[in-house]
Amino acid sequence: MEQKILDQNQTMLTRFRFLLFLGALLIGSWPALLHADQPEQMPQEPASSSFLLIASKQMNDPRFRKTVLVVTRHGNTGHIGVIVNRPQDIKLDKIFPDSPEAKEFSLFFGGPAYPRQISYLVRGGEAVEGALTISSSIYLAYDMPTLGELLDGKRHYKDLRVMHGLASWAHGQLEHEIKLGGWYVMPFDEAVIFDHPPAEMWQELFNRANSIVL
């Protein structure tokens, strides 16, 4: 019983540290987003389809210029996704100071919606409870205690990418943006996400979308 209470206290402390840290980050970078609402509950059902979005050169929104996103659809509620090629100069040991492995991971900017929401893509290993199934071997999750277990080596995995913030679209909104030429749509490719350097990812996929051979 005492150990259970200690574990619960540690989880609450970790979450509190993270909120303080990310609040400071937002004050310095995106003050307009400080009062953004938090999602009451992230979608948890398996994704019916997942794909990649690549920003075209017609993308006028600076938050999405030269970005690559993993996107999935949830029933009739529209699309959600995460940017996967915008690492920040922030290491995860700021959130998990007691994890030796955390300093090896950068925190990525995942999107302008829900900037205080942490999510992560994990490839291989055990399925994460409550996560979205993106492909046969990749999950999109948001549970902080599970992320701590992944970093501490208590759960097996092959690759991990951690983001704050999401991208979301109302029903029909993304289709309209694609029609206007703001995005290219490509089949989901897990090798691109984890095996390509983030700095090279957008150009590689932009070239593919335009059938450019250099």
PyMOL commands that place a pseudoatom at each C-alpha (Angstrom):
pseudoatom trace, name=CA, resn=MET, resi=1, chain=A, elem=C, hetatm=0, pos=[0.000, 0.000, 0.000]
pseudoatom trace, name=CA, resn=GLU, resi=2, chain=A, elem=C, hetatm=0, pos=[2.787, 2.421, 0.914]
pseudoatom trace, name=CA, resn=GLN, resi=3, chain=A, elem=C, hetatm=0, pos=[4.563, 1.668, -2.381]
pseudoatom trace, name=CA, resn=LYS, resi=4, chain=A, elem=C, hetatm=0, pos=[1.346, 2.318, -4.307]
pseudoatom trace, name=CA, resn=ILE, resi=5, chain=A, elem=C, hetatm=0, pos=[0.926, 5.683, -2.596]
pseudoatom trace, name=CA, resn=LEU, resi=6, chain=A, elem=C, hetatm=0, pos=[4.554, 6.560, -3.345]
pseudoatom trace, name=CA, resn=ASP, resi=7, chain=A, elem=C, hetatm=0, pos=[4.068, 5.631, -7.023]
pseudoatom trace, name=CA, resn=GLN, resi=8, chain=A, elem=C, hetatm=0, pos=[0.931, 7.804, -7.215]
pseudoatom trace, name=CA, resn=ASN, resi=9, chain=A, elem=C, hetatm=0, pos=[2.739, 10.716, -5.614]
pseudoatom trace, name=CA, resn=GLN, resi=10, chain=A, elem=C, hetatm=0, pos=[5.638, 10.350, -8.039]
pseudoatom trace, name=CA, resn=THR, resi=11, chain=A, elem=C, hetatm=0, pos=[3.236, 10.381, -11.009]
pseudoatom trace, name=CA, resn=MET, resi=12, chain=A, elem=C, hetatm=0, pos=[1.540, 13.532, -9.717]
pseudoatom trace, name=CA, resn=LEU, resi=13, chain=A, elem=C, hetatm=0, pos=[4.919, 15.183, -9.142]
pseudoatom trace, name=CA, resn=THR, resi=14, chain=A, elem=C, hetatm=0, pos=[6.032, 14.336, -12.678]
pseudoatom trace, name=CA, resn=ARG, resi=15, chain=A, elem=C, hetatm=0, pos=[2.883, 15.853, -14.138]
pseudoatom trace, name=CA, resn=PHE, resi=16, chain=A, elem=C, hetatm=0, pos=[3.239, 18.966, -11.982]
pseudoatom trace, name=CA, resn=ARG, resi=17, chain=A, elem=C, hetatm=0, pos=[6.875, 19.432, -13.069]
pseudoatom trace, name=CA, resn=PHE, resi=18, chain=A, elem=C, hetatm=0, pos=[5.842, 19.085, -16.682]
pseudoatom trace, name=CA, resn=LEU, resi=19, chain=A, elem=C, hetatm=0, pos=[3.053, 21.659, -16.412]
pseudoatom trace, name=CA, resn=LEU, resi=20, chain=A, elem=C, hetatm=0, pos=[5.418, 24.163, -14.806]
pseudoatom trace, name=CA, resn=PHE, resi=21, chain=A, elem=C, hetatm=0, pos=[8.047, 23.520, -17.475]
pseudoatom trace, name=CA, resn=LEU, resi=22, chain=A, elem=C, hetatm=0, pos=[5.715, 23.699, -20.443]
pseudoatom trace, name=CA, resn=GLY, resi=23, chain=A, elem=C, hetatm=0, pos=[3.977, 26.757, -19.028]
pseudoatom trace, name=CA, resn=ALA, resi=24, chain=A, elem=C, hetatm=0, pos=[7.327, 28.542, -18.935]
pseudoatom trace, name=CA, resn=LEU, resi=25, chain=A, elem=C, hetatm=0, pos=[8.024, 27.387, -22.477]
pseudoatom trace, name=CA, resn=LEU, resi=26, chain=A, elem=C, hetatm=0, pos=[4.727, 28.738, -23.741]
pseudoatom trace, name=CA, resn=ILE, resi=27, chain=A, elem=C, hetatm=0, pos=[5.184, 32.091, -22.017]
pseudoatom trace, name=CA, resn=GLY, resi=28, chain=A, elem=C, hetatm=0, pos=[8.421, 32.572, -23.917]
pseudoatom trace, name=CA, resn=SER, resi=29, chain=A, elem=C, hetatm=0, pos=[7.248, 31.299, -27.290]
pseudoatom trace, name=CA, resn=TRP, resi=30, chain=A, elem=C, hetatm=0, pos=[3.498, 31.348, -27.792]
pseudoatom trace, name=CA, resn=PRO, resi=31, chain=A, elem=C, hetatm=0, pos=[1.823, 33.643, -25.217]
pseudoatom trace, name=CA, resn=ALA, resi=32, chain=A, elem=C, hetatm=0, pos=[-1.397, 33.734, -27.227]
pseudoatom trace, name=CA, resn=LEU, resi=33, chain=A, elem=C, hetatm=0, pos=[-1.863, 30.013, -26.600]
pseudoatom trace, name=CA, resn=LEU, resi=34, chain=A, elem=C, hetatm=0, pos=[-1.597, 30.130, -22.813]
pseudoatom trace, name=CA, resn=HIS, resi=35, chain=A, elem=C, hetatm=0, pos=[-5.340, 29.978, -22.354]
pseudoatom trace, name=CA, resn=ALA, resi=36, chain=A, elem=C, hetatm=0, pos=[-6.004, 27.291, -24.955]
pseudoatom trace, name=CA, resn=ASP, resi=37, chain=A, elem=C, hetatm=0, pos=[-8.491, 24.696, -23.775]
pseudoatom trace, name=CA, resn=GLN, resi=38, chain=A, elem=C, hetatm=0, pos=[-7.248, 21.235, -22.992]
pseudoatom trace, name=CA, resn=PRO, resi=39, chain=A, elem=C, hetatm=0, pos=[-9.003, 18.305, -24.676]
pseudoatom trace, name=CA, resn=GLU, resi=40, chain=A, elem=C, hetatm=0, pos=[-11.278, 16.557, -22.210]
pseudoatom trace, name=CA, resn=GLN, resi=41, chain=A, elem=C, hetatm=0, pos=[-10.367, 13.199, -23.677]
pseudoatom trace, name=CA, resn=MET, resi=42, chain=A, elem=C, hetatm=0, pos=[-8.131, 12.233, -26.534]
pseudoatom trace, name=CA, resn=PRO, resi=43, chain=A, elem=C, hetatm=0, pos=[-9.680, 9.827, -29.082]
pseudoatom trace, name=CA, resn=GLN, resi=44, chain=A, elem=C, hetatm=0, pos=[-8.745, 6.238, -28.275]
pseudoatom trace, name=CA, resn=GLU, resi=45, chain=A, elem=C, hetatm=0, pos=[-10.398, 4.113, -30.944]
pseudoatom trace, name=CA, resn=PRO, resi=46, chain=A, elem=C, hetatm=0, pos=[-8.191, 2.451, -33.603]
pseudoatom trace, name=CA, resn=ALA, resi=47, chain=A, elem=C, hetatm=0, pos=[-7.569, 4.651, -36.605]
pseudoatom trace, name=CA, resn=SER, resi=48, chain=A, elem=C, hetatm=0, pos=[-9.515, 3.713, -39.716]
pseudoatom trace, name=CA, resn=SER, resi=49, chain=A, elem=C, hetatm=0, pos=[-6.808, 5.168, -41.943]
pseudoatom trace, name=CA, resn=SER, resi=50, chain=A, elem=C, hetatm=0, pos=[-3.523, 6.992, -41.500]
pseudoatom trace, name=CA, resn=PHE, resi=51, chain=A, elem=C, hetatm=0, pos=[-1.465, 8.970, -43.982]
pseudoatom trace, name=CA, resn=LEU, resi=52, chain=A, elem=C, hetatm=0, pos=[1.218, 11.624, -44.334]
pseudoatom trace, name=CA, resn=LEU, resi=53, chain=A, elem=C, hetatm=0, pos=[0.595, 15.293, -45.046]
pseudoatom trace, name=CA, resn=ILE, resi=54, chain=A, elem=C, hetatm=0, pos=[3.368, 17.315, -46.668]
pseudoatom trace, name=CA, resn=ALA, resi=55, chain=A, elem=C, hetatm=0, pos=[3.035, 21.084, -46.768]
pseudoatom trace, name=CA, resn=SER, resi=56, chain=A, elem=C, hetatm=0, pos=[3.210, 22.529, -50.262]
pseudoatom trace, name=CA, resn=LYS, resi=57, chain=A, elem=C, hetatm=0, pos=[4.927, 25.781, -51.131]
pseudoatom trace, name=CA, resn=GLN, resi=58, chain=A, elem=C, hetatm=0, pos=[1.472, 27.365, -51.215]
pseudoatom trace, name=CA, resn=MET, resi=59, chain=A, elem=C, hetatm=0, pos=[1.102, 26.825, -47.472]
pseudoatom trace, name=CA, resn=ASN, resi=60, chain=A, elem=C, hetatm=0, pos=[0.675, 30.325, -46.036]
pseudoatom trace, name=CA, resn=ASP, resi=61, chain=A, elem=C, hetatm=0, pos=[0.316, 29.401, -42.380]
pseudoatom trace, name=CA, resn=PRO, resi=62, chain=A, elem=C, hetatm=0, pos=[3.822, 29.794, -40.845]
pseudoatom trace, name=CA, resn=ARG, resi=63, chain=A, elem=C, hetatm=0, pos=[2.991, 27.157, -38.238]
pseudoatom trace, name=CA, resn=PHE, resi=64, chain=A, elem=C, hetatm=0, pos=[2.828, 24.543, -40.994]
pseudoatom trace, name=CA, resn=ARG, resi=65, chain=A, elem=C, hetatm=0, pos=[5.429, 25.687, -43.513]
pseudoatom trace, name=CA, resn=LYS, resi=66, chain=A, elem=C, hetatm=0, pos=[7.747, 22.859, -44.550]
pseudoatom trace, name=CA, resn=THR, resi=67, chain=A, elem=C, hetatm=0, pos=[6.096, 20.436, -42.173]
pseudoatom trace, name=CA, resn=VAL, resi=68, chain=A, elem=C, hetatm=0, pos=[5.382, 16.718, -42.356]
pseudoatom trace, name=CA, resn=LEU, resi=69, chain=A, elem=C, hetatm=0, pos=[2.474, 15.343, -40.357]
pseudoatom trace, name=CA, resn=VAL, resi=70, chain=A, elem=C, hetatm=0, pos=[1.164, 11.943, -39.411]
pseudoatom trace, name=CA, resn=VAL, resi=71, chain=A, elem=C, hetatm=0, pos=[-2.614, 12.221, -39.707]
pseudoatom trace, name=CA, resn=THR, resi=72, chain=A, elem=C, hetatm=0, pos=[-5.461, 9.901, -38.881]
pseudoatom trace, name=CA, resn=ARG, resi=73, chain=A, elem=C, hetatm=0, pos=[-9.239, 10.123, -38.980]
pseudoatom trace, name=CA, resn=HIS, resi=74, chain=A, elem=C, hetatm=0, pos=[-11.635, 9.364, -36.154]
pseudoatom trace, name=CA, resn=GLY, resi=75, chain=A, elem=C, hetatm=0, pos=[-15.143, 8.467, -37.162]
pseudoatom trace, name=CA, resn=ASN, resi=76, chain=A, elem=C, hetatm=0, pos=[-17.048, 11.584, -38.196]
pseudoatom trace, name=CA, resn=THR, resi=77, chain=A, elem=C, hetatm=0, pos=[-15.121, 14.018, -36.000]
pseudoatom trace, name=CA, resn=GLY, resi=78, chain=A, elem=C, hetatm=0, pos=[-12.551, 15.120, -38.569]
pseudoatom trace, name=CA, resn=HIS, resi=79, chain=A, elem=C, hetatm=0, pos=[-8.800, 14.574, -38.596]
pseudoatom trace, name=CA, resn=ILE, resi=80, chain=A, elem=C, hetatm=0, pos=[-6.074, 14.919, -36.009]
pseudoatom trace, name=CA, resn=GLY, resi=81, chain=A, elem=C, hetatm=0, pos=[-2.329, 14.703, -36.530]
pseudoatom trace, name=CA, resn=VAL, resi=82, chain=A, elem=C, hetatm=0, pos=[1.110, 15.577, -35.245]
pseudoatom trace, name=CA, resn=ILE, resi=83, chain=A, elem=C, hetatm=0, pos=[4.022, 17.358, -36.890]
pseudoatom trace, name=CA, resn=VAL, resi=84, chain=A, elem=C, hetatm=0, pos=[7.019, 15.011, -36.885]
pseudoatom trace, name=CA, resn=ASN, resi=85, chain=A, elem=C, hetatm=0, pos=[9.859, 17.148, -38.282]
pseudoatom trace, name=CA, resn=ARG, resi=86, chain=A, elem=C, hetatm=0, pos=[10.041, 20.129, -35.905]
pseudoatom trace, name=CA, resn=PRO, resi=87, chain=A, elem=C, hetatm=0, pos=[12.461, 19.265, -33.065]
pseudoatom trace, name=CA, resn=GLN, resi=88, chain=A, elem=C, hetatm=0, pos=[13.049, 21.961, -30.471]
pseudoatom trace, name=CA, resn=ASP, resi=89, chain=A, elem=C, hetatm=0, pos=[16.142, 22.716, -28.472]
pseudoatom trace, name=CA, resn=ILE, resi=90, chain=A, elem=C, hetatm=0, pos=[14.588, 21.059, -25.434]
pseudoatom trace, name=CA, resn=LYS, resi=91, chain=A, elem=C, hetatm=0, pos=[15.463, 17.634, -24.059]
pseudoatom trace, name=CA, resn=LEU, resi=92, chain=A, elem=C, hetatm=0, pos=[13.016, 15.372, -22.266]
pseudoatom trace, name=CA, resn=ASP, resi=93, chain=A, elem=C, hetatm=0, pos=[15.119, 15.368, -19.101]
pseudoatom trace, name=CA, resn=LYS, resi=94, chain=A, elem=C, hetatm=0, pos=[13.438, 18.730, -18.407]
pseudoatom trace, name=CA, resn=ILE, resi=95, chain=A, elem=C, hetatm=0, pos=[10.233, 16.728, -17.949]
pseudoatom trace, name=CA, resn=PHE, resi=96, chain=A, elem=C, hetatm=0, pos=[11.740, 13.480, -16.622]
pseudoatom trace, name=CA, resn=PRO, resi=97, chain=A, elem=C, hetatm=0, pos=[14.809, 14.599, -14.643]
pseudoatom trace, name=CA, resn=ASP, resi=98, chain=A, elem=C, hetatm=0, pos=[15.215, 11.181, -13.004]
pseudoatom trace, name=CA, resn=SER, resi=99, chain=A, elem=C, hetatm=0, pos=[15.409, 9.291, -16.299]
pseudoatom trace, name=CA, resn=PRO, resi=100, chain=A, elem=C, hetatm=0, pos=[18.970, 8.914, -17.685]
pseudoatom trace, name=CA, resn=GLU, resi=101, chain=A, elem=C, hetatm=0, pos=[17.628, 8.154, -21.163]
pseudoatom trace, name=CA, resn=ALA, resi=102, chain=A, elem=C, hetatm=0, pos=[15.410, 11.255, -21.338]
pseudoatom trace, name=CA, resn=LYS, resi=103, chain=A, elem=C, hetatm=0, pos=[18.323, 13.539, -22.206]
pseudoatom trace, name=CA, resn=GLU, resi=104, chain=A, elem=C, hetatm=0, pos=[18.752, 11.618, -25.481]
pseudoatom trace, name=CA, resn=PHE, resi=105, chain=A, elem=C, hetatm=0, pos=[15.346, 12.747, -26.785]
pseudoatom trace, name=CA, resn=SER, resi=106, chain=A, elem=C, hetatm=0, pos=[14.271, 16.148, -28.085]
pseudoatom trace, name=CA, resn=LEU, resi=107, chain=A, elem=C, hetatm=0, pos=[10.774, 17.506, -27.569]
pseudoatom trace, name=CA, resn=PHE, resi=108, chain=A, elem=C, hetatm=0, pos=[9.085, 18.166, -30.931]
pseudoatom trace, name=CA, resn=PHE, resi=109, chain=A, elem=C, hetatm=0, pos=[6.483, 20.801, -31.788]
pseudoatom trace, name=CA, resn=GLY, resi=110, chain=A, elem=C, hetatm=0, pos=[3.474, 18.691, -32.739]
pseudoatom trace, name=CA, resn=GLY, resi=111, chain=A, elem=C, hetatm=0, pos=[1.043, 21.421, -33.722]
pseudoatom trace, name=CA, resn=PRO, resi=112, chain=A, elem=C, hetatm=0, pos=[-0.716, 24.607, -32.638]
pseudoatom trace, name=CA, resn=ALA, resi=113, chain=A, elem=C, hetatm=0, pos=[-3.796, 22.969, -31.077]
pseudoatom trace, name=CA, resn=TYR, resi=114, chain=A, elem=C, hetatm=0, pos=[-3.712, 21.976, -27.399]
pseudoatom trace, name=CA, resn=PRO, resi=115, chain=A, elem=C, hetatm=0, pos=[-0.114, 23.180, -26.896]
pseudoatom trace, name=CA, resn=ARG, resi=116, chain=A, elem=C, hetatm=0, pos=[0.040, 21.741, -23.368]
pseudoatom trace, name=CA, resn=GLN, resi=117, chain=A, elem=C, hetatm=0, pos=[-0.895, 18.244, -24.527]
pseudoatom trace, name=CA, resn=ILE, resi=118, chain=A, elem=C, hetatm=0, pos=[1.973, 15.746, -24.743]
pseudoatom trace, name=CA, resn=SER, resi=119, chain=A, elem=C, hetatm=0, pos=[1.693, 12.931, -27.267]
pseudoatom trace, name=CA, resn=TYR, resi=120, chain=A, elem=C, hetatm=0, pos=[4.187, 10.461, -28.628]
pseudoatom trace, name=CA, resn=LEU, resi=121, chain=A, elem=C, hetatm=0, pos=[4.651, 8.049, -31.491]
pseudoatom trace, name=CA, resn=VAL, resi=122, chain=A, elem=C, hetatm=0, pos=[6.129, 4.710, -30.475]
pseudoatom trace, name=CA, resn=ARG, resi=123, chain=A, elem=C, hetatm=0, pos=[7.256, 2.036, -32.924]
pseudoatom trace, name=CA, resn=GLY, resi=124, chain=A, elem=C, hetatm=0, pos=[7.563, -1.639, -32.077]
pseudoatom trace, name=CA, resn=GLY, resi=125, chain=A, elem=C, hetatm=0, pos=[7.334, -3.426, -28.789]
pseudoatom trace, name=CA, resn=GLU, resi=126, chain=A, elem=C, hetatm=0, pos=[4.270, -3.576, -26.581]
pseudoatom trace, name=CA, resn=ALA, resi=127, chain=A, elem=C, hetatm=0, pos=[1.016, -1.962, -27.550]
pseudoatom trace, name=CA, resn=VAL, resi=128, chain=A, elem=C, hetatm=0, pos=[0.326, 1.087, -25.404]
pseudoatom trace, name=CA, resn=GLU, resi=129, chain=A, elem=C, hetatm=0, pos=[-2.989, 0.959, -23.553]
pseudoatom trace, name=CA, resn=GLY, resi=130, chain=A, elem=C, hetatm=0, pos=[-5.443, 3.588, -24.747]
pseudoatom trace, name=CA, resn=ALA, resi=131, chain=A, elem=C, hetatm=0, pos=[-3.280, 4.502, -27.752]
pseudoatom trace, name=CA, resn=LEU, resi=132, chain=A, elem=C, hetatm=0, pos=[-4.350, 5.027, -31.337]
pseudoatom trace, name=CA, resn=THR, resi=133, chain=A, elem=C, hetatm=0, pos=[-3.181, 2.354, -33.738]
pseudoatom trace, name=CA, resn=ILE, resi=134, chain=A, elem=C, hetatm=0, pos=[-1.508, 4.220, -36.609]
pseudoatom trace, name=CA, resn=SER, resi=135, chain=A, elem=C, hetatm=0, pos=[-0.095, 1.130, -38.317]
pseudoatom trace, name=CA, resn=SER, resi=136, chain=A, elem=C, hetatm=0, pos=[0.689, -2.476, -37.437]
pseudoatom trace, name=CA, resn=SER, resi=137, chain=A, elem=C, hetatm=0, pos=[3.734, -1.373, -35.453]
pseudoatom trace, name=CA, resn=ILE, resi=138, chain=A, elem=C, hetatm=0, pos=[3.180, 2.329, -34.600]
pseudoatom trace, name=CA, resn=TYR, resi=139, chain=A, elem=C, hetatm=0, pos=[0.950, 3.829, -31.937]
pseudoatom trace, name=CA, resn=LEU, resi=140, chain=A, elem=C, hetatm=0, pos=[0.064, 7.407, -31.042]
pseudoatom trace, name=CA, resn=ALA, resi=141, chain=A, elem=C, hetatm=0, pos=[-0.307, 7.766, -27.282]
pseudoatom trace, name=CA, resn=TYR, resi=142, chain=A, elem=C, hetatm=0, pos=[-0.519, 10.497, -24.663]
pseudoatom trace, name=CA, resn=ASP, resi=143, chain=A, elem=C, hetatm=0, pos=[-0.294, 8.734, -21.286]
pseudoatom trace, name=CA, resn=MET, resi=144, chain=A, elem=C, hetatm=0, pos=[2.536, 10.301, -19.256]
pseudoatom trace, name=CA, resn=PRO, resi=145, chain=A, elem=C, hetatm=0, pos=[3.204, 7.402, -16.840]
pseudoatom trace, name=CA, resn=THR, resi=146, chain=A, elem=C, hetatm=0, pos=[3.559, 5.067, -19.833]
pseudoatom trace, name=CA, resn=LEU, resi=147, chain=A, elem=C, hetatm=0, pos=[5.986, 7.503, -21.463]
pseudoatom trace, name=CA, resn=GLY, resi=148, chain=A, elem=C, hetatm=0, pos=[8.035, 7.436, -18.270]
pseudoatom trace, name=CA, resn=GLU, resi=149, chain=A, elem=C, hetatm=0, pos=[8.112, 3.631, -18.401]
pseudoatom trace, name=CA, resn=LEU, resi=150, chain=A, elem=C, hetatm=0, pos=[9.291, 3.724, -22.007]
pseudoatom trace, name=CA, resn=LEU, resi=151, chain=A, elem=C, hetatm=0, pos=[12.111, 6.112, -21.120]
pseudoatom trace, name=CA, resn=ASP, resi=152, chain=A, elem=C, hetatm=0, pos=[13.089, 4.031, -18.096]
pseudoatom trace, name=CA, resn=GLY, resi=153, chain=A, elem=C, hetatm=0, pos=[13.314, 0.843, -20.146]
pseudoatom trace, name=CA, resn=LYS, resi=154, chain=A, elem=C, hetatm=0, pos=[10.365, -0.802, -18.407]
pseudoatom trace, name=CA, resn=ARG, resi=155, chain=A, elem=C, hetatm=0, pos=[8.612, -1.224, -21.763]
pseudoatom trace, name=CA, resn=HIS, resi=156, chain=A, elem=C, hetatm=0, pos=[10.250, -2.512, -24.908]
pseudoatom trace, name=CA, resn=TYR, resi=157, chain=A, elem=C, hetatm=0, pos=[10.127, -0.332, -28.027]
pseudoatom trace, name=CA, resn=LYS, resi=158, chain=A, elem=C, hetatm=0, pos=[12.127, 0.335, -31.183]
pseudoatom trace, name=CA, resn=ASP, resi=159, chain=A, elem=C, hetatm=0, pos=[11.643, 4.079, -31.792]
pseudoatom trace, name=CA, resn=LEU, resi=160, chain=A, elem=C, hetatm=0, pos=[10.057, 6.964, -29.919]
pseudoatom trace, name=CA, resn=ARG, resi=161, chain=A, elem=C, hetatm=0, pos=[9.144, 10.540, -30.848]
pseudoatom trace, name=CA, resn=VAL, resi=162, chain=A, elem=C, hetatm=0, pos=[7.598, 12.922, -28.304]
pseudoatom trace, name=CA, resn=MET, resi=163, chain=A, elem=C, hetatm=0, pos=[5.657, 16.067, -29.220]
pseudoatom trace, name=CA, resn=HIS, resi=164, chain=A, elem=C, hetatm=0, pos=[3.663, 18.801, -27.513]
pseudoatom trace, name=CA, resn=GLY, resi=165, chain=A, elem=C, hetatm=0, pos=[0.617, 20.169, -29.265]
pseudoatom trace, name=CA, resn=LEU, resi=166, chain=A, elem=C, hetatm=0, pos=[-1.515, 18.656, -31.998]
pseudoatom trace, name=CA, resn=ALA, resi=167, chain=A, elem=C, hetatm=0, pos=[-2.989, 19.569, -35.353]
pseudoatom trace, name=CA, resn=SER, resi=168, chain=A, elem=C, hetatm=0, pos=[-6.739, 19.186, -35.733]
pseudoatom trace, name=CA, resn=TRP, resi=169, chain=A, elem=C, hetatm=0, pos=[-9.329, 19.922, -38.387]
pseudoatom trace, name=CA, resn=ALA, resi=170, chain=A, elem=C, hetatm=0, pos=[-13.107, 20.138, -38.297]
pseudoatom trace, name=CA, resn=HIS, resi=171, chain=A, elem=C, hetatm=0, pos=[-15.126, 17.820, -40.487]
pseudoatom trace, name=CA, resn=GLY, resi=172, chain=A, elem=C, hetatm=0, pos=[-14.336, 18.618, -44.139]
pseudoatom trace, name=CA, resn=GLN, resi=173, chain=A, elem=C, hetatm=0, pos=[-11.734, 21.281, -43.302]
pseudoatom trace, name=CA, resn=LEU, resi=174, chain=A, elem=C, hetatm=0, pos=[-8.662, 19.284, -44.278]
pseudoatom trace, name=CA, resn=GLU, resi=175, chain=A, elem=C, hetatm=0, pos=[-10.237, 18.167, -47.549]
pseudoatom trace, name=CA, resn=HIS, resi=176, chain=A, elem=C, hetatm=0, pos=[-10.843, 21.834, -48.372]
pseudoatom trace, name=CA, resn=GLU, resi=177, chain=A, elem=C, hetatm=0, pos=[-7.226, 22.779, -47.595]
pseudoatom trace, name=CA, resn=ILE, resi=178, chain=A, elem=C, hetatm=0, pos=[-5.974, 19.953, -49.809]
pseudoatom trace, name=CA, resn=LYS, resi=179, chain=A, elem=C, hetatm=0, pos=[-8.258, 21.077, -52.631]
pseudoatom trace, name=CA, resn=LEU, resi=180, chain=A, elem=C, hetatm=0, pos=[-6.806, 24.591, -52.348]
pseudoatom trace, name=CA, resn=GLY, resi=181, chain=A, elem=C, hetatm=0, pos=[-3.291, 23.160, -52.832]
pseudoatom trace, name=CA, resn=GLY, resi=182, chain=A, elem=C, hetatm=0, pos=[-1.936, 23.611, -49.319]
pseudoatom trace, name=CA, resn=TRP, resi=183, chain=A, elem=C, hetatm=0, pos=[-1.041, 19.960, -48.791]
pseudoatom trace, name=CA, resn=TYR, resi=184, chain=A, elem=C, hetatm=0, pos=[0.214, 16.864, -50.543]
pseudoatom trace, name=CA, resn=VAL, resi=185, chain=A, elem=C, hetatm=0, pos=[-1.159, 13.554, -49.327]
pseudoatom trace, name=CA, resn=MET, resi=186, chain=A, elem=C, hetatm=0, pos=[1.074, 10.472, -49.294]
pseudoatom trace, name=CA, resn=PRO, resi=187, chain=A, elem=C, hetatm=0, pos=[0.679, 6.930, -47.983]
pseudoatom trace, name=CA, resn=PHE, resi=188, chain=A, elem=C, hetatm=0, pos=[1.859, 6.374, -44.432]
pseudoatom trace, name=CA, resn=ASP, resi=189, chain=A, elem=C, hetatm=0, pos=[5.535, 5.374, -44.330]
pseudoatom trace, name=CA, resn=GLU, resi=190, chain=A, elem=C, hetatm=0, pos=[6.980, 4.602, -40.913]
pseudoatom trace, name=CA, resn=ALA, resi=191, chain=A, elem=C, hetatm=0, pos=[10.532, 4.469, -42.267]
pseudoatom trace, name=CA, resn=VAL, resi=192, chain=A, elem=C, hetatm=0, pos=[10.325, 8.138, -43.247]
pseudoatom trace, name=CA, resn=ILE, resi=193, chain=A, elem=C, hetatm=0, pos=[9.303, 9.187, -39.742]
pseudoatom trace, name=CA, resn=PHE, resi=194, chain=A, elem=C, hetatm=0, pos=[11.997, 7.409, -37.802]
pseudoatom trace, name=CA, resn=ASP, resi=195, chain=A, elem=C, hetatm=0, pos=[14.794, 6.728, -40.296]
pseudoatom trace, name=CA, resn=HIS, resi=196, chain=A, elem=C, hetatm=0, pos=[15.126, 10.147, -41.960]
pseudoatom trace, name=CA, resn=PRO, resi=197, chain=A, elem=C, hetatm=0, pos=[16.729, 13.116, -40.184]
pseudoatom trace, name=CA, resn=PRO, resi=198, chain=A, elem=C, hetatm=0, pos=[13.973, 15.630, -39.362]
pseudoatom trace, name=CA, resn=ALA, resi=199, chain=A, elem=C, hetatm=0, pos=[15.858, 18.433, -41.131]
pseudoatom trace, name=CA, resn=GLU, resi=200, chain=A, elem=C, hetatm=0, pos=[15.754, 16.478, -44.407]
pseudoatom trace, name=CA, resn=MET, resi=201, chain=A, elem=C, hetatm=0, pos=[12.283, 14.957, -44.135]
pseudoatom trace, name=CA, resn=TRP, resi=202, chain=A, elem=C, hetatm=0, pos=[10.194, 17.700, -45.714]
pseudoatom trace, name=CA, resn=GLN, resi=203, chain=A, elem=C, hetatm=0, pos=[12.438, 18.156, -48.755]
pseudoatom trace, name=CA, resn=GLU, resi=204, chain=A, elem=C, hetatm=0, pos=[12.594, 14.393, -49.334]
pseudoatom trace, name=CA, resn=LEU, resi=205, chain=A, elem=C, hetatm=0, pos=[8.816, 14.017, -49.287]
pseudoatom trace, name=CA, resn=PHE, resi=206, chain=A, elem=C, hetatm=0, pos=[8.219, 17.230, -51.219]
pseudoatom trace, name=CA, resn=ASN, resi=207, chain=A, elem=C, hetatm=0, pos=[10.477, 15.866, -53.963]
pseudoatom trace, name=CA, resn=ARG, resi=208, chain=A, elem=C, hetatm=0, pos=[8.622, 12.560, -53.963]
pseudoatom trace, name=CA, resn=ALA, resi=209, chain=A, elem=C, hetatm=0, pos=[5.258, 14.313, -54.172]
pseudoatom trace, name=CA, resn=ASN, resi=210, chain=A, elem=C, hetatm=0, pos=[6.459, 16.284, -57.194]
pseudoatom trace, name=CA, resn=SER, resi=211, chain=A, elem=C, hetatm=0, pos=[8.313, 13.318, -58.745]
pseudoatom trace, name=CA, resn=ILE, resi=212, chain=A, elem=C, hetatm=0, pos=[11.589, 15.256, -58.650]
pseudoatom trace, name=CA, resn=VAL, resi=213, chain=A, elem=C, hetatm=0, pos=[14.757, 13.221, -59.050]
pseudoatom trace, name=CA, resn=LEU, resi=214, chain=A, elem=C, hetatm=0, pos=[17.909, 15.095, -58.022]
for i in range(1, 214): cmd.bond("trace and resi %d" % i, "trace and resi %d" % (i + 1))
show_as sticks, trace
zoom trace
